[in-house]
Amino acid sequence: MIRSNSGSMRNKLARSLVLASLLAGNLLASEGAGYSLDRVEMWGTAINSSSVSLGENQIEVKQAGHLSDLLRDIPGVDVAGTHSLNQNINIRGLSGDALDVRLDGAPQDIHLFHHFGDLRINADILKEANIQVGNNSIVNNGLGGGVRFKTMGANDLLRAGQSAGARVSTTYASNSSKSASLAGYGRFNEMFDFLLYGNYINQETPKDGKGNKLATNEGDVDNILVKFGANLTDSQRLELTYDRFHDEGDYAARPNFSQGWATGSNRDSIFPTEYNREGVTLSHELDLGKALVLETTLYHSKNEISRWEGNSNGVTWMAARRDADIEGEGLNKGVTLLAKSTLETGAFTHGLTYGVEYQKQEAEQATKPRPSSTTATYQYSKEKRLLKTFYLEDRIEYGRFALIPGARYNDYERTLQSKPTQSWTEWTYALAGEVKATENLTLKASYTELFRGPQLSEIFSTVIHSSTYNPDLKAQTGNNQEVGFVYRTKAISGIDELVLNGNLFKTTIDNYIDDYFSNNQNLGELTIKGFEVSANARLGDFDTGVSYARSRSKIDDLSTYAISQGITGGSAIGKDVGDSIGLRLGYSWAPYNLRFGWESTFVKEVEAFNPYLKVNFDKKSYNVHDVSVQWKPKGAYDGLTAILGIYNLFDEYYASHASVNGKVQSADGTDYEPGRNVKFTLSYMF
């Protein structure tokens, strides 16, 4: 139920948990001081993607303060938004509800507001980011793929022989934030383990490559993560996780638009805004070897957003919300069961993956006028949706060949405010194949049918109070077709290791629904075509990688509604990203424990459809370069890490193609990226 929350109380809780984390780490580190301190893994995120192979145990240490810092160099992936309230993962031009994004098993598809992003995830505490670029497995529930994020735990951080430890870290960014994090973790009796983690960011408004301020972003972000685990038996583990993400500040009314738009359209409004996400997950793992590995996850995730919309800077805002408190809440709860079994039948090996999911989502919003308001009226609306699904996939291996059939049953329903319940059911099927052509070369192909039911109205908009009931609305269906290869070799032509990847794809979505226009109207048939290729190599202390990604979309077989919105046949979707070239260079100077890195991104111009002006326009090309150096000394300073980086080295004035580009109504709304940013991180693990 929507309620008012005290920001000061939450900040006190954050500070208390951070302090408790540090104290626990200090005390337990002293307790385990007699053990060996040989470290087996560093603090960082393992990046795994279906579009690129980075080699085994690839760890990224990037001073990531935004998901874009972590994911933008993955072929086919971009991240929209520069404001803390505006983060959206983009995969081959699809984002938001079209992707299956999860954090520790809990779905994150809460559609807040088309001027906000859908994700609030702290990149610093991530252990893994498993990225499915395109949907090429029946196990995935997204139209365009998805990302499975997993946070760290005590067992990921404890050194060999250590029963407890701690980490303290601080980061300064010249453009423009300061942050600090504390963590304490330990293990008792080889059965119980825990992690207490706190992160705090003080953010100011950054500047773009021309020195102009971006949309107002002056506020505070904190994240608390608490984990308790228990190894019940040699084959069973239970883990309880509490994760809280809080963002509060005086923010621009539309943080996905530029400050230039706010000024040029005479809507330069700053509103006190507060966002809070709280999630609890209980997971159980049963490992009986080949016979059965079963993962069960129960989750309860709540997202709350509140804002007072008064008269700001003398600007008169929407009459229906003027001088009122707007409160929205989205709730995700459910259970997933994922099982894997391996069976041998003669010369064939069956790798079975099967599971059941139950997801329930509720969304509500209240507009509460203050006594001084003369135009706003009290409004309250509530919506809900329910998904029940089960699936089975069988990887049948015979010698060098693998055939992978799969099937999924989807039962979906939703109820809008004061409207009849609508329901859709659909069987979807998939078939993939792999052949190990040589010892080093694997060829692959896949065909996956798609299904995604219409989502709920955006929580923070007035749309939730006036959603149109469309009895003819259809679920989004279609298919994804891919062919590709992976080539791996070692010790070739003086190169220690070489990995080549390539994917060619075509995605077709029937009855496409675009969040910008309406969740209650089908627009037509969306087709996306493209490819991703990459090469990664290592030669002694040098490593390098290069990638090229391309995707192009068009909408045809338009509905009457789409035509009324100015869409023409062959129009591209608004979040198409131009051809992207990525280049990475790295060098490890072992005698001095130094690691140097250079990353470059080149994005070509692309044509897109502007939904605000109902015209096609060009998104401009750009190139961005980042350099960094990392120092991890040994001996007396073992456990210390220092990272210095200069991001957007040449102060490029640009906007990600996944973000808002071009004019909005009468002014330029382009969401420009920050200009040159010098970041320094100092951390110590003990």
C-alpha positions as CSV (number, residue, x, y, z in Angstrom):
1,M,0.0,0.0,0.0
2,I,1.2,3.5,-0.9
3,R,2.4,5.5,2.1
4,S,4.7,8.4,2.9
5,N,8.2,7.5,3.9
6,S,10.7,9.4,5.8
7,G,14.0,10.0,3.9
8,S,15.8,10.9,7.1
9,M,14.9,7.6,8.7
10,R,16.1,5.7,5.7
11,N,19.4,7.6,5.7
12,K,19.9,6.7,9.3
13,L,19.2,3.1,8.5
14,A,21.8,3.3,5.7
15,R,24.4,4.8,7.9
16,S,23.7,2.3,10.6
17,L,24.1,-0.7,8.3
18,V,27.3,0.6,6.7
19,L,28.8,1.1,10.2
20,A,27.7,-2.3,11.3
21,S,29.3,-3.8,8.1
22,L,32.6,-2.2,8.8
23,L,32.7,-3.1,12.5
24,A,31.7,-6.7,11.7
25,G,34.5,-6.9,9.1
26,N,37.1,-5.5,11.5
27,L,36.1,-7.8,14.4
28,L,36.0,-11.0,12.3
29,A,39.2,-10.1,10.4
30,S,41.0,-10.0,13.7
31,E,39.5,-13.3,14.7
32,G,40.9,-15.0,11.5
33,A,44.3,-13.3,11.6
34,G,46.1,-16.6,12.0
35,Y,45.0,-17.9,8.6
36,S,46.7,-17.5,5.2
37,L,45.8,-14.4,3.3
38,D,46.4,-15.7,-0.2
39,R,43.7,-14.1,-2.3
40,V,41.8,-16.3,-4.8
41,E,39.6,-13.7,-6.4
42,M,39.4,-9.9,-6.6
43,W,36.5,-7.5,-6.3
44,G,35.0,-7.2,-9.7
45,T,32.2,-8.4,-12.1
46,A,32.4,-11.5,-14.3
47,I,31.0,-10.5,-17.7
48,N,29.5,-13.3,-19.8
49,S,27.7,-12.5,-23.1
50,S,26.3,-14.6,-25.9
51,S,27.6,-12.1,-28.4
52,V,31.3,-12.2,-27.4
53,S,33.7,-14.6,-25.7
54,L,36.1,-12.8,-23.4
55,G,37.9,-15.9,-22.1
56,E,37.5,-17.8,-18.9
57,N,37.1,-15.9,-15.6
58,Q,37.0,-12.5,-17.2
59,I,36.8,-9.9,-14.5
60,E,35.9,-6.3,-15.0
61,V,37.2,-3.6,-12.6
62,K,35.9,-0.4,-14.1
63,Q,34.9,2.0,-11.3
64,A,31.4,1.5,-12.6
65,G,29.0,4.1,-11.2
66,H,26.4,3.5,-13.9
67,L,25.5,0.3,-15.7
68,S,26.7,1.9,-18.9
69,D,30.3,1.8,-17.5
70,L,30.0,-2.0,-17.2
71,L,28.0,-3.0,-20.3
72,R,28.5,-0.6,-23.2
73,D,31.5,-2.4,-24.7
74,I,29.4,-5.6,-25.2
75,P,28.5,-6.0,-28.9
76,G,24.8,-5.4,-29.4
77,V,24.3,-3.8,-26.0
78,D,23.9,-0.1,-25.0
79,V,22.6,1.6,-21.9
80,A,20.4,4.7,-22.1
81,G,20.3,7.6,-19.8
82,T,22.7,9.8,-17.9
83,H,20.6,10.7,-14.8
84,S,20.5,8.4,-11.8
85,L,16.8,8.0,-12.4
86,N,17.3,7.1,-16.0
87,Q,18.9,3.8,-16.7
88,N,17.7,1.4,-19.4
89,I,19.5,-1.5,-21.0
90,N,19.1,-1.6,-24.8
91,I,19.8,-4.9,-26.7
92,R,19.5,-4.7,-30.5
93,G,17.2,-1.7,-30.1
94,L,14.8,-3.3,-27.6
95,S,14.6,-2.3,-24.0
96,G,12.3,-2.1,-20.9
97,D,9.5,-4.6,-21.0
98,A,11.0,-6.4,-24.1
99,L,13.9,-7.7,-22.0
100,D,14.1,-10.3,-19.2
101,V,16.2,-8.5,-16.6
102,R,16.7,-10.1,-13.1
103,L,18.7,-9.3,-10.0
104,D,19.4,-12.4,-7.8
105,G,16.6,-14.2,-9.6
106,A,14.0,-11.4,-9.1
107,P,12.4,-9.8,-12.2
108,Q,13.1,-6.0,-12.5
109,D,10.4,-5.1,-15.1
110,I,8.6,-2.3,-13.2
111,H,7.5,0.3,-15.7
112,L,7.6,3.5,-13.7
113,F,7.4,6.4,-16.1
114,H,8.5,7.0,-19.7
115,H,10.7,9.9,-18.4
116,F,12.5,7.5,-16.0
117,G,14.5,4.3,-16.6
118,D,13.4,0.9,-15.5
119,L,16.5,-0.2,-13.6
120,R,18.1,0.7,-10.2
121,I,21.0,-1.6,-9.9
122,N,24.3,-0.8,-8.1
123,A,27.2,-1.9,-10.4
124,D,29.8,-2.0,-7.6
125,I,28.4,-5.1,-5.8
126,L,27.7,-7.2,-8.9
127,K,29.4,-10.6,-9.0
128,E,28.2,-11.6,-12.5
129,A,26.3,-10.1,-15.4
130,N,25.1,-12.8,-17.8
131,I,23.9,-11.2,-20.9
132,Q,21.7,-12.9,-23.5
133,V,21.9,-10.8,-26.6
134,G,18.8,-11.9,-28.5
135,N,16.5,-14.6,-27.3
136,N,18.0,-17.9,-28.5
137,S,16.7,-20.2,-25.8
138,I,13.2,-21.1,-24.6
139,V,14.5,-20.7,-21.0
140,N,14.7,-16.9,-21.6
141,N,11.4,-15.0,-21.3
142,G,12.3,-11.7,-23.1
143,L,11.6,-10.7,-26.7
144,G,15.1,-9.4,-27.2
145,G,17.1,-11.4,-24.6
146,G,17.9,-10.2,-21.2
147,V,20.5,-9.9,-18.4
148,R,20.8,-12.0,-15.2
149,F,22.6,-10.0,-12.5
150,K,24.0,-11.7,-9.5
151,T,25.4,-9.9,-6.4
152,M,28.4,-11.0,-4.4
153,G,28.4,-13.2,-1.3
154,A,30.8,-14.0,1.5
155,N,32.1,-17.2,-0.3
156,D,33.1,-15.0,-3.3
157,L,35.2,-12.7,-1.2
158,L,36.9,-14.8,1.5
159,R,40.5,-15.7,0.8
160,A,41.9,-19.1,1.2
161,G,41.8,-20.2,4.8
162,Q,40.1,-17.0,5.9
163,S,37.0,-17.0,8.2
164,A,36.2,-13.3,7.9
165,G,37.2,-10.2,6.0
166,A,36.3,-6.7,5.1
167,R,36.7,-4.1,2.3
168,V,36.6,-0.3,2.4
169,S,36.5,1.8,-0.8
170,T,36.1,5.4,-1.9
171,T,35.8,7.0,-5.4
172,Y,36.1,10.6,-6.5
173,A,34.8,11.6,-9.9
174,S,35.6,15.1,-11.2
175,N,32.3,15.2,-13.3
176,S,30.7,14.9,-10.8
177,S,30.3,12.7,-7.7
178,K,31.9,11.2,-4.6
179,S,31.2,7.7,-3.3
180,A,32.2,5.3,-0.6
181,S,31.4,1.7,0.2
182,L,32.1,-0.7,3.2
183,A,31.7,-4.4,3.4
184,G,32.1,-7.0,6.1
185,Y,31.8,-10.8,5.5
186,G,32.5,-14.0,7.3
187,R,31.9,-17.7,7.8
188,F,31.0,-19.7,11.0
189,N,31.6,-23.4,11.6
190,E,31.9,-24.0,7.8
191,M,28.1,-23.9,7.7
192,F,26.9,-20.3,8.0
193,D,28.2,-17.2,6.2
194,F,27.1,-13.6,5.9
195,L,27.8,-10.4,4.0
196,L,27.0,-6.8,5.1
197,Y,27.5,-4.2,2.4
198,G,26.8,-0.5,2.2
199,N,27.4,2.0,-0.6
200,Y,26.8,5.8,-0.7
201,I,27.0,8.2,-3.6
202,N,26.8,12.0,-3.4
203,Q,26.1,13.3,-6.9
204,E,26.1,16.7,-8.4
205,T,25.0,17.8,-11.9
206,P,27.7,16.8,-14.4
207,K,28.6,18.7,-17.6
208,D,28.6,17.6,-21.2
209,G,31.5,17.9,-23.7
210,K,30.7,21.5,-24.3
211,G,30.7,22.4,-20.6
212,N,26.9,22.7,-20.4
213,K,25.2,21.3,-17.3
214,L,23.0,18.2,-17.8
215,A,19.6,17.7,-16.3
216,T,19.7,18.6,-12.6
217,N,21.0,15.6,-10.7
218,E,21.8,16.8,-7.2
219,G,21.0,14.1,-4.7
220,D,22.2,11.1,-2.8
221,V,22.1,7.4,-3.7
222,D,22.7,4.6,-1.2
223,N,22.5,0.8,-1.4
224,I,22.4,-1.8,1.4
225,L,22.9,-5.5,0.8
226,V,22.6,-8.1,3.5
227,K,23.1,-11.8,2.9
228,F,22.9,-14.8,5.1
229,G,23.8,-18.3,3.8
230,A,23.6,-21.8,5.3
231,N,25.1,-25.0,3.9
232,L,22.4,-27.3,5.2
233,T,24.1,-30.5,3.9
234,D,26.8,-31.3,1.5
235,S,24.2,-31.1,-1.3
236,Q,21.9,-28.3,0.0
237,R,22.4,-24.5,0.4
238,L,19.9,-21.9,1.7
239,E,20.5,-18.1,1.1
240,L,18.5,-15.1,2.3
241,T,19.1,-11.7,0.7
242,Y,17.9,-8.3,1.5
243,D,18.7,-5.5,-1.0
244,R,17.7,-1.9,-0.6
245,F,18.4,0.9,-3.2
246,H,17.5,4.5,-2.3
247,D,17.8,7.6,-4.5
248,E,16.7,11.0,-3.2
249,G,17.3,14.5,-4.5
250,D,16.1,17.7,-6.2
251,Y,15.7,16.4,-9.7
252,A,14.5,17.7,-13.1
253,A,10.9,17.0,-13.9
254,R,11.9,15.0,-17.0
255,P,15.4,13.7,-16.3
256,N,15.7,11.9,-19.7
257,F,15.6,15.3,-21.5
258,S,18.5,17.8,-21.7
259,Q,18.7,20.9,-19.6
260,G,18.5,22.8,-22.9
261,W,15.1,21.4,-23.5
262,A,13.9,22.4,-20.0
263,T,15.1,25.9,-20.6
264,G,14.0,26.2,-24.2
265,S,10.5,25.0,-23.5
266,N,10.1,27.1,-20.4
267,R,9.7,24.0,-18.2
268,D,12.8,24.3,-16.1
269,S,11.2,22.6,-13.0
270,I,13.0,21.0,-10.2
271,F,11.0,18.7,-7.9
272,P,12.0,16.9,-4.6
273,T,12.0,13.3,-5.7
274,E,12.5,10.0,-3.7
275,Y,12.8,6.5,-5.1
276,N,13.2,3.3,-3.0
277,R,13.6,-0.3,-4.1
278,E,13.5,-3.1,-1.5
279,G,13.8,-6.7,-2.3
280,V,13.9,-9.9,-0.3
281,T,14.8,-13.2,-2.0
282,L,15.0,-16.7,-0.4
283,S,16.9,-19.2,-2.6
284,H,17.5,-22.9,-2.1
285,E,19.9,-25.0,-4.1
286,L,19.9,-28.8,-4.2
287,D,22.9,-30.4,-6.0
288,L,22.7,-34.2,-6.5
289,G,25.2,-34.2,-9.3
290,K,24.1,-35.3,-12.8
291,A,20.7,-36.6,-11.5
292,L,19.4,-33.2,-10.4
293,V,20.5,-29.7,-9.7
294,L,17.4,-27.7,-8.5
295,E,17.4,-23.9,-7.8
296,T,14.3,-22.5,-6.1
297,T,13.9,-18.7,-5.6
298,L,11.1,-16.9,-3.8
299,Y,11.2,-13.1,-4.2
300,H,9.3,-10.0,-3.1
301,S,10.5,-6.7,-4.6
302,K,8.8,-3.3,-4.0
303,N,9.5,-0.2,-5.9
304,E,8.3,3.2,-4.6
305,I,8.5,6.6,-6.2
306,S,7.3,9.9,-4.7
307,R,7.5,13.5,-5.9
308,W,6.0,16.8,-4.9
309,E,5.0,18.7,-8.0
310,G,4.7,22.3,-6.9
311,N,5.3,25.5,-8.8
312,S,9.1,25.3,-9.4
313,N,11.1,28.3,-10.6
314,G,7.9,30.1,-11.4
315,V,6.9,27.4,-14.0
316,T,3.3,26.3,-14.1
317,W,3.2,22.5,-14.4
318,M,0.4,20.1,-15.2
319,A,-2.8,21.4,-13.7
320,A,-4.0,17.9,-12.7
321,R,-0.8,17.4,-10.6
322,R,0.0,21.0,-9.5
323,D,0.9,21.4,-5.9
324,A,0.3,17.7,-5.2
325,D,2.2,14.7,-3.9
326,I,2.5,11.9,-6.4
327,E,3.1,8.5,-5.1
328,G,3.6,5.3,-7.1
329,E,4.3,1.7,-6.0
330,G,5.1,-1.4,-8.0
331,L,5.3,-4.8,-6.4
332,N,6.8,-8.0,-7.9
333,K,6.4,-11.3,-6.1
334,G,6.7,-14.9,-7.2
335,V,8.6,-18.1,-7.3
336,T,10.9,-19.7,-9.9
337,L,12.1,-23.3,-10.0
338,L,14.9,-24.1,-12.4
339,A,16.2,-27.7,-12.7
340,K,18.9,-29.4,-14.6
341,S,19.5,-33.1,-15.1
342,T,21.9,-35.2,-17.3
343,L,20.9,-38.5,-18.7
344,E,22.8,-41.1,-20.7
345,T,20.9,-43.1,-23.3
346,G,23.4,-45.2,-25.3
347,A,25.5,-42.9,-27.4
348,F,23.3,-39.9,-26.6
349,T,23.6,-37.5,-23.7
350,H,20.6,-35.5,-22.7
351,G,21.1,-32.2,-20.8
352,L,17.7,-31.4,-19.6
353,T,16.8,-27.8,-18.4
354,Y,13.2,-27.4,-17.1
355,G,11.4,-25.1,-14.8
356,V,8.3,-23.4,-13.5
357,E,7.6,-19.7,-12.9
358,Y,4.9,-17.8,-11.1
359,Q,5.1,-14.0,-11.3
360,K,2.6,-11.5,-9.9
361,Q,2.9,-7.8,-10.3
362,E,0.8,-5.0,-8.8
363,A,1.0,-1.3,-9.6
364,E,-0.8,1.6,-7.9
365,Q,-0.6,5.3,-7.9
366,A,-2.1,8.1,-5.8
367,T,-2.3,11.8,-6.5
368,K,-2.7,13.7,-3.3
369,P,-3.4,17.5,-3.6
370,R,-2.1,19.7,-0.8
371,P,-4.5,22.2,0.8
372,S,-2.9,25.0,-1.3
373,S,-3.8,23.3,-4.6
374,T,-6.6,24.8,-6.6
375,T,-6.5,22.5,-9.7
376,A,-5.4,19.0,-8.6
377,T,-7.9,16.3,-7.5
378,Y,-7.3,13.2,-5.5
379,Q,-6.9,10.1,-7.8
380,Y,-6.1,6.5,-7.0
381,S,-5.7,3.5,-9.3
382,K,-4.4,0.0,-9.1
383,E,-3.6,-2.6,-11.7
384,K,-2.2,-6.2,-11.6
385,R,-0.9,-8.9,-13.9
386,L,-0.1,-12.6,-13.5
387,L,2.2,-14.9,-15.4
388,K,2.3,-18.7,-15.0
389,T,4.7,-20.6,-17.2
390,F,6.7,-23.8,-17.5
391,Y,9.3,-25.0,-20.0
392,L,11.5,-27.9,-21.0
393,E,14.7,-27.8,-23.0
394,D,16.8,-30.9,-24.0
395,R,20.4,-30.6,-25.2
396,I,20.9,-33.9,-27.0
397,E,24.6,-34.5,-27.7
398,Y,26.0,-37.1,-30.0
399,G,29.7,-37.0,-30.7
400,R,30.5,-33.6,-32.3
401,F,26.8,-32.7,-32.7
402,A,24.1,-31.2,-30.4
403,L,20.4,-30.7,-31.1
404,I,18.5,-28.5,-28.6
405,P,14.7,-28.6,-28.8
406,G,12.5,-26.8,-26.3
407,A,8.9,-25.8,-25.5
408,R,7.3,-23.3,-23.1
409,Y,3.7,-22.7,-22.1
410,N,2.7,-19.2,-21.2
411,D,-0.5,-18.3,-19.3
412,Y,-0.8,-14.5,-18.9
413,E,-3.5,-12.2,-17.6
414,R,-3.8,-8.5,-16.6
415,T,-6.4,-6.2,-15.1
416,L,-6.3,-2.5,-15.6
417,Q,-8.0,0.0,-13.3
418,S,-11.8,-0.7,-13.3
419,K,-11.5,-2.7,-16.5
420,P,-12.3,-6.4,-17.3
421,T,-9.5,-8.9,-16.9
422,Q,-7.8,-9.9,-20.2
423,S,-5.9,-13.1,-20.7
424,W,-3.6,-14.7,-23.3
425,T,-2.2,-18.2,-23.5
426,E,0.5,-19.4,-26.0
427,W,2.8,-22.4,-26.6
428,T,6.2,-21.4,-27.9
429,Y,8.8,-23.7,-29.3
430,A,12.5,-23.5,-30.0
431,L,15.1,-25.6,-31.9
432,A,18.9,-25.0,-31.9
433,G,21.8,-27.0,-33.2
434,E,25.6,-27.0,-32.7
435,V,28.4,-28.8,-34.5
436,K,32.0,-29.0,-33.5
437,A,33.4,-28.7,-37.0
438,T,37.0,-28.9,-35.8
439,E,38.7,-29.0,-32.4
440,N,38.6,-25.2,-32.4
441,L,35.5,-24.2,-34.4
442,T,31.9,-24.6,-33.3
443,L,29.0,-23.7,-35.6
444,K,25.6,-22.9,-34.2
445,A,22.0,-22.0,-35.3
446,S,18.8,-21.4,-33.5
447,Y,15.1,-20.7,-34.0
448,T,13.1,-19.4,-31.0
449,E,9.5,-18.4,-30.8
450,L,8.6,-15.4,-28.7
451,F,5.8,-14.3,-26.4
452,R,5.2,-11.2,-24.3
453,G,1.9,-10.2,-22.9
454,P,0.9,-6.5,-22.7
455,Q,2.4,-4.9,-19.6
456,L,0.8,-2.6,-17.0
457,S,0.4,1.1,-17.4
458,E,3.4,3.2,-16.3
459,I,3.0,3.8,-12.6
460,F,4.0,7.4,-12.2
461,S,2.0,8.8,-15.2
462,T,-1.7,10.0,-15.2
463,V,-2.1,7.2,-17.8
464,I,-2.8,4.7,-15.0
465,H,-5.9,6.6,-14.1
466,S,-7.3,6.7,-17.7
467,S,-6.0,3.6,-19.5
468,T,-8.1,2.7,-22.5
469,Y,-9.6,-0.8,-22.6
470,N,-8.9,-2.4,-25.9
471,P,-10.8,-5.7,-26.3
472,D,-8.8,-6.4,-29.6
473,L,-5.4,-6.0,-28.0
474,K,-3.0,-8.9,-28.9
475,A,0.0,-10.3,-27.1
476,Q,3.4,-9.8,-28.9
477,T,4.6,-12.9,-30.6
478,G,7.2,-13.7,-33.2
479,N,10.5,-15.5,-33.5
480,N,14.3,-15.0,-33.4
481,Q,16.6,-16.7,-35.9
482,E,20.3,-16.8,-35.5
483,V,23.4,-18.5,-37.0
484,G,26.9,-18.1,-35.6
485,F,30.2,-19.5,-34.7
486,V,32.9,-19.6,-32.0
487,Y,36.5,-20.2,-32.8
488,R,39.0,-20.8,-29.9
489,T,42.7,-21.6,-30.2
490,K,45.8,-21.3,-28.2
491,A,49.5,-20.9,-29.2
492,I,48.8,-19.9,-32.9
493,S,51.3,-17.6,-34.8
494,G,52.8,-16.4,-31.6
495,I,49.5,-15.6,-30.0
496,D,48.8,-17.2,-26.7
497,E,45.0,-17.3,-27.0
498,L,42.6,-16.2,-29.7
499,V,38.8,-16.2,-29.6
500,L,36.6,-15.3,-32.5
501,N,32.8,-14.8,-32.3
502,G,30.1,-14.1,-34.9
503,N,26.3,-14.0,-34.9
504,L,23.8,-13.1,-37.7
505,F,20.2,-12.6,-36.6
506,K,16.7,-11.7,-37.7
507,T,14.0,-10.9,-35.0
508,T,10.4,-10.6,-36.0
509,I,7.8,-9.3,-33.5
510,D,4.1,-9.5,-34.5
511,N,1.6,-7.1,-32.9
512,Y,4.5,-4.9,-31.7
513,I,3.7,-2.6,-28.7
514,D,5.9,0.5,-28.1
515,D,5.8,1.9,-24.5
516,Y,6.0,5.5,-25.8
517,F,2.7,5.3,-27.7
518,S,0.5,3.0,-25.6
519,N,0.5,-0.3,-23.7
520,N,-3.0,-0.8,-25.1
521,Q,-2.4,-0.6,-28.9
522,N,-0.6,-2.9,-31.4
523,L,1.5,-1.0,-33.9
524,G,2.3,-3.6,-36.5
525,E,5.1,-6.1,-37.4
526,L,8.6,-5.2,-36.2
527,T,11.6,-6.7,-37.9
528,I,15.2,-6.3,-36.7
529,K,18.2,-7.6,-38.7
530,G,21.9,-7.4,-38.0
531,F,25.0,-9.1,-36.8
532,E,27.8,-9.0,-34.1
533,V,31.4,-10.1,-34.7
534,S,34.3,-9.9,-32.3
535,A,37.9,-11.0,-31.8
536,N,39.8,-11.2,-28.6
537,A,43.4,-12.2,-28.2
538,R,46.2,-12.4,-25.6
539,L,49.9,-12.3,-26.3
540,G,52.0,-12.4,-23.1
541,D,51.2,-9.4,-21.0
542,F,49.2,-7.8,-23.8
543,D,45.5,-8.4,-24.5
544,T,43.2,-6.9,-27.0
545,G,39.7,-7.1,-28.4
546,V,37.8,-5.6,-31.3
547,S,34.1,-5.9,-32.1
548,Y,31.5,-4.7,-34.6
549,A,27.7,-4.7,-34.1
550,R,24.9,-3.7,-36.4
551,S,21.1,-3.8,-36.1
552,R,18.4,-2.2,-38.2
553,S,14.7,-2.2,-37.6
554,K,11.5,-1.4,-39.5
555,I,7.8,-1.5,-38.7
556,D,5.4,-2.7,-41.4
557,D,1.8,-4.0,-41.7
558,L,0.8,-0.9,-39.7
559,S,-2.4,-0.7,-37.6
560,T,-4.9,2.1,-37.9
561,Y,-3.6,3.4,-34.6
562,A,0.1,3.4,-35.8
563,I,-0.9,5.4,-38.9
564,S,-2.8,7.9,-36.7
565,Q,0.5,8.5,-34.8
566,G,2.4,9.5,-37.9
567,I,4.3,6.2,-38.3
568,T,4.9,5.2,-41.9
569,G,5.7,1.8,-43.3
570,G,9.4,1.0,-43.0
571,S,10.0,3.4,-40.0
572,A,12.7,2.4,-37.6
573,I,12.0,2.1,-33.8
574,G,13.3,5.1,-31.8
575,K,16.0,3.2,-29.9
576,D,17.9,1.9,-32.9
577,V,21.7,2.2,-32.3
578,G,24.0,2.9,-35.2
579,D,26.8,0.5,-36.2
580,S,29.1,0.2,-33.2
581,I,32.8,-0.6,-33.3
582,G,34.6,-1.4,-30.0
583,L,38.3,-1.5,-29.4
584,R,40.0,-2.7,-26.2
585,L,43.8,-2.7,-25.4
586,G,45.3,-3.9,-22.2
587,Y,48.8,-4.4,-20.8
588,S,49.8,-6.0,-17.4
589,W,53.2,-4.8,-16.1
590,A,53.8,-7.6,-13.7
591,P,57.0,-6.4,-12.0
592,Y,55.2,-3.3,-10.8
593,N,51.8,-4.8,-10.4
594,L,50.3,-2.4,-12.9
595,R,47.5,-2.9,-15.4
596,F,47.0,-0.4,-18.2
597,G,43.8,-0.2,-20.3
598,W,42.4,1.8,-23.3
599,E,38.9,1.4,-24.6
600,S,37.4,3.1,-27.6
601,T,33.8,3.1,-29.0
602,F,33.0,4.4,-32.5
603,V,29.2,4.7,-33.3
604,K,28.0,5.6,-36.8
605,E,25.1,7.9,-37.7
606,V,21.7,6.2,-37.9
607,E,18.2,7.2,-39.0
608,A,15.4,7.0,-36.5
609,F,11.8,8.0,-36.0
610,N,11.0,10.9,-33.7
611,P,7.7,10.1,-31.9
612,Y,7.4,13.7,-30.6
613,L,7.6,15.3,-34.0
614,K,6.4,12.3,-36.0
615,V,9.3,12.6,-38.5
616,N,12.4,10.7,-39.3
617,F,15.8,12.2,-38.3
618,D,19.5,11.3,-38.0
619,K,21.2,10.4,-34.8
620,K,24.7,11.8,-34.9
621,S,27.9,9.7,-35.0
622,Y,30.4,9.8,-32.1
623,N,33.6,8.2,-30.8
624,V,34.6,8.0,-27.1
625,H,37.9,6.9,-25.5
626,D,38.7,5.8,-22.0
627,V,42.1,5.2,-20.4
628,S,42.9,3.7,-17.0
629,V,45.7,2.3,-14.9
630,Q,45.2,-0.1,-12.0
631,W,47.8,-0.8,-9.2
632,K,47.6,-3.9,-7.0
633,P,50.7,-4.1,-4.9
634,K,51.9,-7.2,-3.2
635,G,53.7,-7.8,0.1
636,A,53.1,-5.3,2.9
637,Y,50.3,-3.6,0.8
638,D,48.6,-6.7,-0.4
639,G,44.8,-6.1,-0.4
640,L,45.2,-2.5,-1.7
641,T,43.8,-1.5,-5.1
642,A,44.2,1.9,-6.7
643,I,42.5,2.8,-10.1
644,L,42.9,6.0,-12.0
645,G,40.9,6.6,-15.1
646,I,40.0,9.3,-17.6
647,Y,36.7,8.7,-19.2
648,N,35.6,10.5,-22.4
649,L,39.3,11.5,-22.7
650,F,38.8,13.9,-25.6
651,D,35.7,15.6,-24.1
652,E,33.3,14.3,-26.9
653,Y,30.0,16.1,-27.1
654,Y,27.6,13.2,-27.8
655,A,24.5,11.2,-26.8
656,S,24.0,7.5,-26.7
657,H,21.6,6.4,-29.5
658,A,19.7,4.4,-26.9
659,S,18.9,7.7,-25.1
660,V,16.5,10.5,-26.2
661,N,17.9,12.2,-29.3
662,G,16.6,15.2,-31.3
663,K,13.9,17.7,-30.8
664,V,11.0,17.2,-28.4
665,Q,8.1,19.4,-29.3
666,S,9.9,22.8,-29.7
667,A,13.3,22.3,-28.1
668,D,16.3,19.9,-28.3
669,G,15.7,17.1,-25.8
670,T,18.9,15.2,-26.6
671,D,20.2,13.5,-23.4
672,Y,23.9,14.3,-23.8
673,E,26.5,12.2,-22.0
674,P,29.0,13.7,-19.5
675,G,32.2,15.2,-20.8
676,R,35.7,14.3,-19.6
677,N,35.6,12.6,-16.2
678,V,38.6,11.8,-14.1
679,K,37.9,9.1,-11.6
680,F,40.1,7.8,-8.8
681,T,39.2,4.8,-6.6
682,L,41.2,3.5,-3.6
683,S,40.1,0.3,-1.9
684,Y,41.5,-2.1,0.6
685,M,40.5,-5.7,1.4
686,F,41.7,-7.3,4.6
